[in-house]
Amino acid sequence: MNNIKKSISVLFVLIITILLCSCDVSPSSNDGNNVSESSGIDEQSIFVGEWKCLKENSCNNIEITLSITQENGELNVVRDMQSGSPSGSKITFSVDIPKGTSFYSSHTKGTYELKDDVLQETFENGKTNYYSVTGELSTNICEFPFCSKECGDVTYCEAHNTTDKRYSSLTDSNKQSICYYIEGRYDYYDSLNNGYAGDKYSDQIMQEAASKYGITSEQAYIIWMNYYSY
């Protein structure tokens, strides 16, 4: 009999102990500080995708494609430039995924910044290429105080602006940008000539600059001759 009582007592103590332990454990569903397990998948960077720069958006009047993928905390970039040479120019590099909207590449010596769905590639000499997913840009990228073919409504520009008004409204920064464009065209024609072409294409280059910026070829030449004044 005593053994039965003793067994019942032990069983009772065991049951009480189990109940007390279960009360000390809070359900995970009620724990506001619960941290879910990581999925192991990084959030996709805003730079991932294929970006296209058409000739008119390029400082050297050359089509360029940036193919950007993401892997292991890095952006992998393939920069394919459709240059005049048969092989073209393709650069591959990687950078750490940026926390902000810009990053720098020592391979191209360029800064890449995303503004309003436009990816800008700016080099140390100030030249800038403009990329979009489609290649066409819906925003005004020129930063000129007048209309030009790729900025604004062409019909309005032709009706309300003259070459003299455009030329007189140019700032030194505007003129410097025009010089960069002209310099890029000389580089382009040098590559077609397989070497320095001198003034062989000068008339054509000045006409191209005039057409692009809405000025005369004579005004473009004056700006180019004063390259180091800006």
PyMOL commands that place a pseudoatom at each C-alpha (Angstrom):
pseudoatom trace, name=CA, resn=MET, resi=1, chain=A, elem=C, hetatm=0, pos=[0.000, 0.000, 0.000]
pseudoatom trace, name=CA, resn=ASN, resi=2, chain=A, elem=C, hetatm=0, pos=[2.768, 2.352, 0.916]
pseudoatom trace, name=CA, resn=ASN, resi=3, chain=A, elem=C, hetatm=0, pos=[4.434, 1.566, -2.392]
pseudoatom trace, name=CA, resn=ILE, resi=4, chain=A, elem=C, hetatm=0, pos=[1.246, 2.519, -4.275]
pseudoatom trace, name=CA, resn=LYS, resi=5, chain=A, elem=C, hetatm=0, pos=[0.967, 5.821, -2.391]
pseudoatom trace, name=CA, resn=LYS, resi=6, chain=A, elem=C, hetatm=0, pos=[4.622, 6.531, -3.045]
pseudoatom trace, name=CA, resn=SER, resi=7, chain=A, elem=C, hetatm=0, pos=[4.190, 5.850, -6.790]
pseudoatom trace, name=CA, resn=ILE, resi=8, chain=A, elem=C, hetatm=0, pos=[1.125, 8.117, -6.968]
pseudoatom trace, name=CA, resn=SER, resi=9, chain=A, elem=C, hetatm=0, pos=[3.041, 10.910, -5.219]
pseudoatom trace, name=CA, resn=VAL, resi=10, chain=A, elem=C, hetatm=0, pos=[5.934, 10.658, -7.642]
pseudoatom trace, name=CA, resn=LEU, resi=11, chain=A, elem=C, hetatm=0, pos=[3.567, 10.666, -10.618]
pseudoatom trace, name=CA, resn=PHE, resi=12, chain=A, elem=C, hetatm=0, pos=[1.743, 13.721, -9.234]
pseudoatom trace, name=CA, resn=VAL, resi=13, chain=A, elem=C, hetatm=0, pos=[5.002, 15.642, -8.787]
pseudoatom trace, name=CA, resn=LEU, resi=14, chain=A, elem=C, hetatm=0, pos=[6.058, 14.686, -12.319]
pseudoatom trace, name=CA, resn=ILE, resi=15, chain=A, elem=C, hetatm=0, pos=[2.770, 15.962, -13.802]
pseudoatom trace, name=CA, resn=ILE, resi=16, chain=A, elem=C, hetatm=0, pos=[3.023, 19.266, -11.881]
pseudoatom trace, name=CA, resn=THR, resi=17, chain=A, elem=C, hetatm=0, pos=[6.608, 19.736, -13.113]
pseudoatom trace, name=CA, resn=ILE, resi=18, chain=A, elem=C, hetatm=0, pos=[5.622, 19.180, -16.745]
pseudoatom trace, name=CA, resn=LEU, resi=19, chain=A, elem=C, hetatm=0, pos=[2.743, 21.677, -16.493]
pseudoatom trace, name=CA, resn=LEU, resi=20, chain=A, elem=C, hetatm=0, pos=[4.988, 24.344, -14.952]
pseudoatom trace, name=CA, resn=CYS, resi=21, chain=A, elem=C, hetatm=0, pos=[7.639, 23.911, -17.645]
pseudoatom trace, name=CA, resn=SER, resi=22, chain=A, elem=C, hetatm=0, pos=[5.077, 24.199, -20.434]
pseudoatom trace, name=CA, resn=CYS, resi=23, chain=A, elem=C, hetatm=0, pos=[3.787, 27.477, -18.986]
pseudoatom trace, name=CA, resn=ASP, resi=24, chain=A, elem=C, hetatm=0, pos=[7.285, 29.058, -19.137]
pseudoatom trace, name=CA, resn=VAL, resi=25, chain=A, elem=C, hetatm=0, pos=[7.551, 28.565, -22.878]
pseudoatom trace, name=CA, resn=SER, resi=26, chain=A, elem=C, hetatm=0, pos=[5.928, 31.361, -24.916]
pseudoatom trace, name=CA, resn=PRO, resi=27, chain=A, elem=C, hetatm=0, pos=[4.411, 30.416, -28.281]
pseudoatom trace, name=CA, resn=SER, resi=28, chain=A, elem=C, hetatm=0, pos=[6.550, 31.601, -31.182]
pseudoatom trace, name=CA, resn=SER, resi=29, chain=A, elem=C, hetatm=0, pos=[3.512, 33.128, -32.839]
pseudoatom trace, name=CA, resn=ASN, resi=30, chain=A, elem=C, hetatm=0, pos=[3.204, 35.632, -29.980]
pseudoatom trace, name=CA, resn=ASP, resi=31, chain=A, elem=C, hetatm=0, pos=[6.882, 36.646, -29.980]
pseudoatom trace, name=CA, resn=GLY, resi=32, chain=A, elem=C, hetatm=0, pos=[7.094, 40.058, -31.675]
pseudoatom trace, name=CA, resn=ASN, resi=33, chain=A, elem=C, hetatm=0, pos=[10.892, 39.828, -31.840]
pseudoatom trace, name=CA, resn=ASN, resi=34, chain=A, elem=C, hetatm=0, pos=[10.883, 36.616, -33.831]
pseudoatom trace, name=CA, resn=VAL, resi=35, chain=A, elem=C, hetatm=0, pos=[13.279, 36.833, -36.815]
pseudoatom trace, name=CA, resn=SER, resi=36, chain=A, elem=C, hetatm=0, pos=[12.368, 34.747, -39.838]
pseudoatom trace, name=CA, resn=GLU, resi=37, chain=A, elem=C, hetatm=0, pos=[15.032, 32.638, -41.452]
pseudoatom trace, name=CA, resn=SER, resi=38, chain=A, elem=C, hetatm=0, pos=[16.924, 34.308, -44.301]
pseudoatom trace, name=CA, resn=SER, resi=39, chain=A, elem=C, hetatm=0, pos=[15.897, 33.150, -47.750]
pseudoatom trace, name=CA, resn=GLY, resi=40, chain=A, elem=C, hetatm=0, pos=[19.487, 33.488, -48.952]
pseudoatom trace, name=CA, resn=ILE, resi=41, chain=A, elem=C, hetatm=0, pos=[18.342, 35.608, -51.925]
pseudoatom trace, name=CA, resn=ASP, resi=42, chain=A, elem=C, hetatm=0, pos=[19.700, 39.162, -52.125]
pseudoatom trace, name=CA, resn=GLU, resi=43, chain=A, elem=C, hetatm=0, pos=[17.382, 41.948, -53.214]
pseudoatom trace, name=CA, resn=GLN, resi=44, chain=A, elem=C, hetatm=0, pos=[17.967, 42.771, -56.869]
pseudoatom trace, name=CA, resn=SER, resi=45, chain=A, elem=C, hetatm=0, pos=[20.013, 45.910, -57.489]
pseudoatom trace, name=CA, resn=ILE, resi=46, chain=A, elem=C, hetatm=0, pos=[18.434, 48.805, -59.373]
pseudoatom trace, name=CA, resn=PHE, resi=47, chain=A, elem=C, hetatm=0, pos=[21.323, 48.628, -61.859]
pseudoatom trace, name=CA, resn=VAL, resi=48, chain=A, elem=C, hetatm=0, pos=[20.572, 45.084, -63.066]
pseudoatom trace, name=CA, resn=GLY, resi=49, chain=A, elem=C, hetatm=0, pos=[19.433, 44.931, -66.690]
pseudoatom trace, name=CA, resn=GLU, resi=50, chain=A, elem=C, hetatm=0, pos=[20.501, 45.807, -70.219]
pseudoatom trace, name=CA, resn=TRP, resi=51, chain=A, elem=C, hetatm=0, pos=[21.136, 49.506, -70.785]
pseudoatom trace, name=CA, resn=LYS, resi=52, chain=A, elem=C, hetatm=0, pos=[21.503, 50.994, -74.264]
pseudoatom trace, name=CA, resn=CYS, resi=53, chain=A, elem=C, hetatm=0, pos=[23.213, 54.196, -75.352]
pseudoatom trace, name=CA, resn=LEU, resi=54, chain=A, elem=C, hetatm=0, pos=[22.321, 55.291, -78.887]
pseudoatom trace, name=CA, resn=LYS, resi=55, chain=A, elem=C, hetatm=0, pos=[24.728, 57.307, -81.029]
pseudoatom trace, name=CA, resn=GLU, resi=56, chain=A, elem=C, hetatm=0, pos=[22.990, 60.604, -80.299]
pseudoatom trace, name=CA, resn=ASN, resi=57, chain=A, elem=C, hetatm=0, pos=[23.292, 59.939, -76.552]
pseudoatom trace, name=CA, resn=SER, resi=58, chain=A, elem=C, hetatm=0, pos=[27.003, 59.090, -76.746]
pseudoatom trace, name=CA, resn=CYS, resi=59, chain=A, elem=C, hetatm=0, pos=[29.827, 61.582, -76.317]
pseudoatom trace, name=CA, resn=ASN, resi=60, chain=A, elem=C, hetatm=0, pos=[31.679, 59.788, -79.137]
pseudoatom trace, name=CA, resn=ASN, resi=61, chain=A, elem=C, hetatm=0, pos=[28.605, 59.165, -81.306]
pseudoatom trace, name=CA, resn=ILE, resi=62, chain=A, elem=C, hetatm=0, pos=[28.957, 55.383, -80.875]
pseudoatom trace, name=CA, resn=GLU, resi=63, chain=A, elem=C, hetatm=0, pos=[26.316, 52.879, -79.773]
pseudoatom trace, name=CA, resn=ILE, resi=64, chain=A, elem=C, hetatm=0, pos=[27.115, 51.216, -76.440]
pseudoatom trace, name=CA, resn=THR, resi=65, chain=A, elem=C, hetatm=0, pos=[25.391, 48.470, -74.444]
pseudoatom trace, name=CA, resn=LEU, resi=66, chain=A, elem=C, hetatm=0, pos=[25.826, 47.851, -70.715]
pseudoatom trace, name=CA, resn=SER, resi=67, chain=A, elem=C, hetatm=0, pos=[24.728, 44.367, -69.627]
pseudoatom trace, name=CA, resn=ILE, resi=68, chain=A, elem=C, hetatm=0, pos=[24.589, 44.265, -65.819]
pseudoatom trace, name=CA, resn=THR, resi=69, chain=A, elem=C, hetatm=0, pos=[23.932, 41.144, -63.760]
pseudoatom trace, name=CA, resn=GLN, resi=70, chain=A, elem=C, hetatm=0, pos=[24.151, 40.451, -60.039]
pseudoatom trace, name=CA, resn=GLU, resi=71, chain=A, elem=C, hetatm=0, pos=[25.926, 37.585, -58.264]
pseudoatom trace, name=CA, resn=ASN, resi=72, chain=A, elem=C, hetatm=0, pos=[27.455, 37.000, -54.810]
pseudoatom trace, name=CA, resn=GLY, resi=73, chain=A, elem=C, hetatm=0, pos=[27.172, 40.619, -53.698]
pseudoatom trace, name=CA, resn=GLU, resi=74, chain=A, elem=C, hetatm=0, pos=[28.675, 42.034, -56.898]
pseudoatom trace, name=CA, resn=LEU, resi=75, chain=A, elem=C, hetatm=0, pos=[27.497, 43.685, -60.094]
pseudoatom trace, name=CA, resn=ASN, resi=76, chain=A, elem=C, hetatm=0, pos=[28.999, 42.073, -63.191]
pseudoatom trace, name=CA, resn=VAL, resi=77, chain=A, elem=C, hetatm=0, pos=[29.169, 44.560, -66.066]
pseudoatom trace, name=CA, resn=VAL, resi=78, chain=A, elem=C, hetatm=0, pos=[29.821, 43.883, -69.747]
pseudoatom trace, name=CA, resn=ARG, resi=79, chain=A, elem=C, hetatm=0, pos=[30.375, 47.139, -71.664]
pseudoatom trace, name=CA, resn=ASP, resi=80, chain=A, elem=C, hetatm=0, pos=[30.083, 46.531, -75.401]
pseudoatom trace, name=CA, resn=MET, resi=81, chain=A, elem=C, hetatm=0, pos=[30.950, 49.535, -77.585]
pseudoatom trace, name=CA, resn=GLN, resi=82, chain=A, elem=C, hetatm=0, pos=[30.207, 49.317, -81.311]
pseudoatom trace, name=CA, resn=SER, resi=83, chain=A, elem=C, hetatm=0, pos=[33.328, 51.137, -82.494]
pseudoatom trace, name=CA, resn=GLY, resi=84, chain=A, elem=C, hetatm=0, pos=[34.608, 51.499, -86.025]
pseudoatom trace, name=CA, resn=SER, resi=85, chain=A, elem=C, hetatm=0, pos=[37.064, 48.615, -85.704]
pseudoatom trace, name=CA, resn=PRO, resi=86, chain=A, elem=C, hetatm=0, pos=[35.915, 45.086, -86.704]
pseudoatom trace, name=CA, resn=SER, resi=87, chain=A, elem=C, hetatm=0, pos=[36.436, 43.711, -83.201]
pseudoatom trace, name=CA, resn=GLY, resi=88, chain=A, elem=C, hetatm=0, pos=[34.695, 46.585, -81.451]
pseudoatom trace, name=CA, resn=SER, resi=89, chain=A, elem=C, hetatm=0, pos=[35.497, 47.209, -77.826]
pseudoatom trace, name=CA, resn=LYS, resi=90, chain=A, elem=C, hetatm=0, pos=[34.221, 45.023, -74.981]
pseudoatom trace, name=CA, resn=ILE, resi=91, chain=A, elem=C, hetatm=0, pos=[35.140, 45.559, -71.325]
pseudoatom trace, name=CA, resn=THR, resi=92, chain=A, elem=C, hetatm=0, pos=[34.099, 43.242, -68.489]
pseudoatom trace, name=CA, resn=PHE, resi=93, chain=A, elem=C, hetatm=0, pos=[34.389, 44.267, -64.848]
pseudoatom trace, name=CA, resn=SER, resi=94, chain=A, elem=C, hetatm=0, pos=[32.776, 43.762, -61.442]
pseudoatom trace, name=CA, resn=VAL, resi=95, chain=A, elem=C, hetatm=0, pos=[32.018, 46.123, -58.551]
pseudoatom trace, name=CA, resn=ASP, resi=96, chain=A, elem=C, hetatm=0, pos=[30.487, 45.691, -55.118]
pseudoatom trace, name=CA, resn=ILE, resi=97, chain=A, elem=C, hetatm=0, pos=[26.742, 46.275, -55.186]
pseudoatom trace, name=CA, resn=PRO, resi=98, chain=A, elem=C, hetatm=0, pos=[26.350, 49.980, -54.297]
pseudoatom trace, name=CA, resn=LYS, resi=99, chain=A, elem=C, hetatm=0, pos=[24.110, 51.020, -51.425]
pseudoatom trace, name=CA, resn=GLY, resi=100, chain=A, elem=C, hetatm=0, pos=[23.110, 54.203, -53.239]
pseudoatom trace, name=CA, resn=THR, resi=101, chain=A, elem=C, hetatm=0, pos=[22.342, 55.200, -56.822]
pseudoatom trace, name=CA, resn=SER, resi=102, chain=A, elem=C, hetatm=0, pos=[25.932, 55.498, -58.075]
pseudoatom trace, name=CA, resn=PHE, resi=103, chain=A, elem=C, hetatm=0, pos=[29.204, 53.603, -58.294]
pseudoatom trace, name=CA, resn=TYR, resi=104, chain=A, elem=C, hetatm=0, pos=[32.705, 54.127, -59.726]
pseudoatom trace, name=CA, resn=SER, resi=105, chain=A, elem=C, hetatm=0, pos=[34.705, 51.787, -61.984]
pseudoatom trace, name=CA, resn=SER, resi=106, chain=A, elem=C, hetatm=0, pos=[38.486, 51.969, -62.155]
pseudoatom trace, name=CA, resn=HIS, resi=107, chain=A, elem=C, hetatm=0, pos=[38.327, 49.878, -65.346]
pseudoatom trace, name=CA, resn=THR, resi=108, chain=A, elem=C, hetatm=0, pos=[36.552, 52.577, -67.334]
pseudoatom trace, name=CA, resn=LYS, resi=109, chain=A, elem=C, hetatm=0, pos=[37.507, 55.476, -65.023]
pseudoatom trace, name=CA, resn=GLY, resi=110, chain=A, elem=C, hetatm=0, pos=[33.837, 56.371, -65.048]
pseudoatom trace, name=CA, resn=THR, resi=111, chain=A, elem=C, hetatm=0, pos=[31.117, 57.113, -62.503]
pseudoatom trace, name=CA, resn=TYR, resi=112, chain=A, elem=C, hetatm=0, pos=[27.740, 55.467, -63.083]
pseudoatom trace, name=CA, resn=GLU, resi=113, chain=A, elem=C, hetatm=0, pos=[24.696, 57.222, -61.645]
pseudoatom trace, name=CA, resn=LEU, resi=114, chain=A, elem=C, hetatm=0, pos=[21.010, 56.440, -62.039]
pseudoatom trace, name=CA, resn=LYS, resi=115, chain=A, elem=C, hetatm=0, pos=[18.735, 59.478, -62.300]
pseudoatom trace, name=CA, resn=ASP, resi=116, chain=A, elem=C, hetatm=0, pos=[15.048, 59.256, -63.278]
pseudoatom trace, name=CA, resn=ASP, resi=117, chain=A, elem=C, hetatm=0, pos=[15.513, 55.915, -65.088]
pseudoatom trace, name=CA, resn=VAL, resi=118, chain=A, elem=C, hetatm=0, pos=[18.504, 57.297, -67.024]
pseudoatom trace, name=CA, resn=LEU, resi=119, chain=A, elem=C, hetatm=0, pos=[21.914, 55.735, -66.353]
pseudoatom trace, name=CA, resn=GLN, resi=120, chain=A, elem=C, hetatm=0, pos=[24.683, 58.299, -66.763]
pseudoatom trace, name=CA, resn=GLU, resi=121, chain=A, elem=C, hetatm=0, pos=[28.289, 57.266, -67.422]
pseudoatom trace, name=CA, resn=THR, resi=122, chain=A, elem=C, hetatm=0, pos=[30.564, 60.233, -66.678]
pseudoatom trace, name=CA, resn=PHE, resi=123, chain=A, elem=C, hetatm=0, pos=[34.308, 60.094, -67.241]
pseudoatom trace, name=CA, resn=GLU, resi=124, chain=A, elem=C, hetatm=0, pos=[37.054, 62.027, -65.483]
pseudoatom trace, name=CA, resn=ASN, resi=125, chain=A, elem=C, hetatm=0, pos=[37.347, 64.421, -68.447]
pseudoatom trace, name=CA, resn=GLY, resi=126, chain=A, elem=C, hetatm=0, pos=[33.672, 65.374, -68.084]
pseudoatom trace, name=CA, resn=LYS, resi=127, chain=A, elem=C, hetatm=0, pos=[32.333, 63.454, -71.092]
pseudoatom trace, name=CA, resn=THR, resi=128, chain=A, elem=C, hetatm=0, pos=[29.010, 61.725, -70.417]
pseudoatom trace, name=CA, resn=ASN, resi=129, chain=A, elem=C, hetatm=0, pos=[27.072, 58.891, -72.031]
pseudoatom trace, name=CA, resn=TYR, resi=130, chain=A, elem=C, hetatm=0, pos=[23.347, 58.454, -71.396]
pseudoatom trace, name=CA, resn=TYR, resi=131, chain=A, elem=C, hetatm=0, pos=[21.716, 55.017, -71.218]
pseudoatom trace, name=CA, resn=SER, resi=132, chain=A, elem=C, hetatm=0, pos=[18.128, 53.855, -70.994]
pseudoatom trace, name=CA, resn=VAL, resi=133, chain=A, elem=C, hetatm=0, pos=[16.522, 50.422, -71.149]
pseudoatom trace, name=CA, resn=THR, resi=134, chain=A, elem=C, hetatm=0, pos=[15.138, 51.108, -74.631]
pseudoatom trace, name=CA, resn=GLY, resi=135, chain=A, elem=C, hetatm=0, pos=[17.938, 53.368, -75.849]
pseudoatom trace, name=CA, resn=GLU, resi=136, chain=A, elem=C, hetatm=0, pos=[15.546, 56.276, -76.329]
pseudoatom trace, name=CA, resn=LEU, resi=137, chain=A, elem=C, hetatm=0, pos=[15.412, 58.927, -73.632]
pseudoatom trace, name=CA, resn=SER, resi=138, chain=A, elem=C, hetatm=0, pos=[12.200, 60.627, -72.551]
pseudoatom trace, name=CA, resn=THR, resi=139, chain=A, elem=C, hetatm=0, pos=[13.926, 63.234, -70.397]
pseudoatom trace, name=CA, resn=ASN, resi=140, chain=A, elem=C, hetatm=0, pos=[15.891, 66.295, -71.500]
pseudoatom trace, name=CA, resn=ILE, resi=141, chain=A, elem=C, hetatm=0, pos=[19.546, 65.269, -71.275]
pseudoatom trace, name=CA, resn=CYS, resi=142, chain=A, elem=C, hetatm=0, pos=[21.133, 68.231, -73.016]
pseudoatom trace, name=CA, resn=GLU, resi=143, chain=A, elem=C, hetatm=0, pos=[21.179, 70.820, -70.242]
pseudoatom trace, name=CA, resn=PHE, resi=144, chain=A, elem=C, hetatm=0, pos=[21.299, 73.543, -72.886]
pseudoatom trace, name=CA, resn=PRO, resi=145, chain=A, elem=C, hetatm=0, pos=[19.264, 76.767, -72.614]
pseudoatom trace, name=CA, resn=PHE, resi=146, chain=A, elem=C, hetatm=0, pos=[17.739, 76.185, -76.043]
pseudoatom trace, name=CA, resn=CYS, resi=147, chain=A, elem=C, hetatm=0, pos=[16.109, 73.464, -78.101]
pseudoatom trace, name=CA, resn=SER, resi=148, chain=A, elem=C, hetatm=0, pos=[18.084, 70.943, -80.088]
pseudoatom trace, name=CA, resn=LYS, resi=149, chain=A, elem=C, hetatm=0, pos=[17.109, 67.905, -82.130]
pseudoatom trace, name=CA, resn=GLU, resi=150, chain=A, elem=C, hetatm=0, pos=[17.128, 65.417, -79.267]
pseudoatom trace, name=CA, resn=CYS, resi=151, chain=A, elem=C, hetatm=0, pos=[15.707, 67.801, -76.669]
pseudoatom trace, name=CA, resn=GLY, resi=152, chain=A, elem=C, hetatm=0, pos=[12.196, 69.161, -76.739]
pseudoatom trace, name=CA, resn=ASP, resi=153, chain=A, elem=C, hetatm=0, pos=[9.766, 69.605, -79.586]
pseudoatom trace, name=CA, resn=VAL, resi=154, chain=A, elem=C, hetatm=0, pos=[11.632, 70.132, -82.869]
pseudoatom trace, name=CA, resn=THR, resi=155, chain=A, elem=C, hetatm=0, pos=[8.827, 72.135, -84.500]
pseudoatom trace, name=CA, resn=TYR, resi=156, chain=A, elem=C, hetatm=0, pos=[8.676, 74.531, -81.556]
pseudoatom trace, name=CA, resn=CYS, resi=157, chain=A, elem=C, hetatm=0, pos=[12.433, 74.881, -81.606]
pseudoatom trace, name=CA, resn=GLU, resi=158, chain=A, elem=C, hetatm=0, pos=[12.541, 75.749, -85.279]
pseudoatom trace, name=CA, resn=ALA, resi=159, chain=A, elem=C, hetatm=0, pos=[9.806, 78.348, -84.862]
pseudoatom trace, name=CA, resn=HIS, resi=160, chain=A, elem=C, hetatm=0, pos=[11.132, 80.075, -81.731]
pseudoatom trace, name=CA, resn=ASN, resi=161, chain=A, elem=C, hetatm=0, pos=[14.898, 79.847, -81.960]
pseudoatom trace, name=CA, resn=THR, resi=162, chain=A, elem=C, hetatm=0, pos=[17.486, 81.104, -84.395]
pseudoatom trace, name=CA, resn=THR, resi=163, chain=A, elem=C, hetatm=0, pos=[21.127, 80.061, -84.631]
pseudoatom trace, name=CA, resn=ASP, resi=164, chain=A, elem=C, hetatm=0, pos=[22.215, 83.507, -83.382]
pseudoatom trace, name=CA, resn=LYS, resi=165, chain=A, elem=C, hetatm=0, pos=[19.954, 83.256, -80.320]
pseudoatom trace, name=CA, resn=ARG, resi=166, chain=A, elem=C, hetatm=0, pos=[21.231, 79.782, -79.534]
pseudoatom trace, name=CA, resn=TYR, resi=167, chain=A, elem=C, hetatm=0, pos=[24.857, 80.784, -79.976]
pseudoatom trace, name=CA, resn=SER, resi=168, chain=A, elem=C, hetatm=0, pos=[24.534, 83.902, -77.800]
pseudoatom trace, name=CA, resn=SER, resi=169, chain=A, elem=C, hetatm=0, pos=[22.837, 81.909, -75.035]
pseudoatom trace, name=CA, resn=LEU, resi=170, chain=A, elem=C, hetatm=0, pos=[25.681, 79.388, -74.717]
pseudoatom trace, name=CA, resn=THR, resi=171, chain=A, elem=C, hetatm=0, pos=[27.588, 79.307, -71.451]
pseudoatom trace, name=CA, resn=ASP, resi=172, chain=A, elem=C, hetatm=0, pos=[31.235, 78.288, -71.191]
pseudoatom trace, name=CA, resn=SER, resi=173, chain=A, elem=C, hetatm=0, pos=[30.044, 74.918, -69.897]
pseudoatom trace, name=CA, resn=ASN, resi=174, chain=A, elem=C, hetatm=0, pos=[27.830, 74.498, -72.977]
pseudoatom trace, name=CA, resn=LYS, resi=175, chain=A, elem=C, hetatm=0, pos=[30.721, 75.389, -75.275]
pseudoatom trace, name=CA, resn=GLN, resi=176, chain=A, elem=C, hetatm=0, pos=[32.966, 72.932, -73.460]
pseudoatom trace, name=CA, resn=SER, resi=177, chain=A, elem=C, hetatm=0, pos=[30.409, 70.182, -74.055]
pseudoatom trace, name=CA, resn=ILE, resi=178, chain=A, elem=C, hetatm=0, pos=[30.316, 71.059, -77.754]
pseudoatom trace, name=CA, resn=CYS, resi=179, chain=A, elem=C, hetatm=0, pos=[34.124, 70.865, -77.848]
pseudoatom trace, name=CA, resn=TYR, resi=180, chain=A, elem=C, hetatm=0, pos=[33.977, 67.401, -76.258]
pseudoatom trace, name=CA, resn=TYR, resi=181, chain=A, elem=C, hetatm=0, pos=[31.547, 66.321, -78.955]
pseudoatom trace, name=CA, resn=ILE, resi=182, chain=A, elem=C, hetatm=0, pos=[33.744, 67.703, -81.751]
pseudoatom trace, name=CA, resn=GLU, resi=183, chain=A, elem=C, hetatm=0, pos=[36.810, 66.074, -80.203]
pseudoatom trace, name=CA, resn=GLY, resi=184, chain=A, elem=C, hetatm=0, pos=[34.956, 62.753, -80.152]
pseudoatom trace, name=CA, resn=ARG, resi=185, chain=A, elem=C, hetatm=0, pos=[34.087, 63.118, -83.841]
pseudoatom trace, name=CA, resn=TYR, resi=186, chain=A, elem=C, hetatm=0, pos=[37.742, 63.768, -84.709]
pseudoatom trace, name=CA, resn=ASP, resi=187, chain=A, elem=C, hetatm=0, pos=[38.671, 60.596, -82.777]
pseudoatom trace, name=CA, resn=TYR, resi=188, chain=A, elem=C, hetatm=0, pos=[36.007, 58.677, -84.678]
pseudoatom trace, name=CA, resn=TYR, resi=189, chain=A, elem=C, hetatm=0, pos=[37.218, 59.778, -88.101]
pseudoatom trace, name=CA, resn=ASP, resi=190, chain=A, elem=C, hetatm=0, pos=[40.837, 59.137, -87.089]
pseudoatom trace, name=CA, resn=SER, resi=191, chain=A, elem=C, hetatm=0, pos=[39.811, 55.537, -86.362]
pseudoatom trace, name=CA, resn=LEU, resi=192, chain=A, elem=C, hetatm=0, pos=[38.183, 55.256, -89.807]
pseudoatom trace, name=CA, resn=ASN, resi=193, chain=A, elem=C, hetatm=0, pos=[41.354, 56.666, -91.344]
pseudoatom trace, name=CA, resn=ASN, resi=194, chain=A, elem=C, hetatm=0, pos=[43.515, 54.144, -89.403]
pseudoatom trace, name=CA, resn=GLY, resi=195, chain=A, elem=C, hetatm=0, pos=[45.464, 57.067, -88.012]
pseudoatom trace, name=CA, resn=TYR, resi=196, chain=A, elem=C, hetatm=0, pos=[45.567, 60.846, -87.668]
pseudoatom trace, name=CA, resn=ALA, resi=197, chain=A, elem=C, hetatm=0, pos=[43.392, 62.399, -90.373]
pseudoatom trace, name=CA, resn=GLY, resi=198, chain=A, elem=C, hetatm=0, pos=[44.263, 66.038, -89.755]
pseudoatom trace, name=CA, resn=ASP, resi=199, chain=A, elem=C, hetatm=0, pos=[41.667, 68.419, -91.211]
pseudoatom trace, name=CA, resn=LYS, resi=200, chain=A, elem=C, hetatm=0, pos=[40.446, 65.912, -93.782]
pseudoatom trace, name=CA, resn=TYR, resi=201, chain=A, elem=C, hetatm=0, pos=[37.015, 65.660, -92.125]
pseudoatom trace, name=CA, resn=SER, resi=202, chain=A, elem=C, hetatm=0, pos=[36.875, 69.077, -90.425]
pseudoatom trace, name=CA, resn=ASP, resi=203, chain=A, elem=C, hetatm=0, pos=[34.111, 70.526, -92.608]
pseudoatom trace, name=CA, resn=GLN, resi=204, chain=A, elem=C, hetatm=0, pos=[31.966, 67.438, -92.080]
pseudoatom trace, name=CA, resn=ILE, resi=205, chain=A, elem=C, hetatm=0, pos=[32.586, 67.442, -88.328]
pseudoatom trace, name=CA, resn=MET, resi=206, chain=A, elem=C, hetatm=0, pos=[31.661, 71.119, -87.972]
pseudoatom trace, name=CA, resn=GLN, resi=207, chain=A, elem=C, hetatm=0, pos=[28.475, 70.509, -89.930]
pseudoatom trace, name=CA, resn=GLU, resi=208, chain=A, elem=C, hetatm=0, pos=[27.618, 67.561, -87.669]
pseudoatom trace, name=CA, resn=ALA, resi=209, chain=A, elem=C, hetatm=0, pos=[28.149, 69.722, -84.572]
pseudoatom trace, name=CA, resn=ALA, resi=210, chain=A, elem=C, hetatm=0, pos=[26.050, 72.505, -86.095]
pseudoatom trace, name=CA, resn=SER, resi=211, chain=A, elem=C, hetatm=0, pos=[23.216, 70.095, -86.846]
pseudoatom trace, name=CA, resn=LYS, resi=212, chain=A, elem=C, hetatm=0, pos=[23.337, 68.544, -83.370]
pseudoatom trace, name=CA, resn=TYR, resi=213, chain=A, elem=C, hetatm=0, pos=[23.363, 71.799, -81.398]
pseudoatom trace, name=CA, resn=GLY, resi=214, chain=A, elem=C, hetatm=0, pos=[21.296, 74.046, -83.630]
pseudoatom trace, name=CA, resn=ILE, resi=215, chain=A, elem=C, hetatm=0, pos=[24.075, 76.500, -84.537]
pseudoatom trace, name=CA, resn=THR, resi=216, chain=A, elem=C, hetatm=0, pos=[25.959, 77.224, -87.752]
pseudoatom trace, name=CA, resn=SER, resi=217, chain=A, elem=C, hetatm=0, pos=[29.108, 75.363, -88.796]
pseudoatom trace, name=CA, resn=GLU, resi=218, chain=A, elem=C, hetatm=0, pos=[30.992, 78.674, -88.573]
pseudoatom trace, name=CA, resn=GLN, resi=219, chain=A, elem=C, hetatm=0, pos=[29.873, 79.113, -84.964]
pseudoatom trace, name=CA, resn=ALA, resi=220, chain=A, elem=C, hetatm=0, pos=[30.891, 75.537, -84.197]
pseudoatom trace, name=CA, resn=TYR, resi=221, chain=A, elem=C, hetatm=0, pos=[34.334, 76.249, -85.644]
pseudoatom trace, name=CA, resn=ILE, resi=222, chain=A, elem=C, hetatm=0, pos=[34.735, 79.397, -83.505]
pseudoatom trace, name=CA, resn=ILE, resi=223, chain=A, elem=C, hetatm=0, pos=[33.850, 77.394, -80.394]
pseudoatom trace, name=CA, resn=TRP, resi=224, chain=A, elem=C, hetatm=0, pos=[36.339, 74.671, -81.346]
pseudoatom trace, name=CA, resn=MET, resi=225, chain=A, elem=C, hetatm=0, pos=[39.130, 77.178, -81.955]
pseudoatom trace, name=CA, resn=ASN, resi=226, chain=A, elem=C, hetatm=0, pos=[38.639, 78.498, -78.426]
pseudoatom trace, name=CA, resn=TYR, resi=227, chain=A, elem=C, hetatm=0, pos=[38.717, 75.022, -76.848]
pseudoatom trace, name=CA, resn=TYR, resi=228, chain=A, elem=C, hetatm=0, pos=[41.073, 75.991, -74.009]
pseudoatom trace, name=CA, resn=SER, resi=229, chain=A, elem=C, hetatm=0, pos=[39.148, 79.137, -73.074]
pseudoatom trace, name=CA, resn=TYR, resi=230, chain=A, elem=C, hetatm=0, pos=[36.254, 77.318, -71.395]
for i in range(1, 230): cmd.bond("trace and resi %d" % i, "trace and resi %d" % (i + 1))
show_as sticks, trace
zoom trace
